[in-house]
Amino acid sequence: MTTKQIKTEIQALLDTIPESVLRDLLAYLREAQKQTKDQAALTSHLRKIIHEDRELLEKLAQ
């Protein structure tokens, strides 16, 4: 998927999101903008691990 396609899809989704969620999304994007490439990669990897191992993490939390 190209950058232009991604932006087009994001724009289409933004038109359907409630205002309260948009505010949170804006705050997230502002924080993401401040990250270096290394920090962004680390965040992405951590998100992937949490998503993929959610069940395991829930068991560990108990």
Protein Blocks (a to p, Z undefined) as FASTA:
>chain_A
ZZklmmmmmmmmmmmpcfklmmmmmmmmmmmmmpcfklmmmmmmmmmmmmmmmmmmmmmm
ZZ
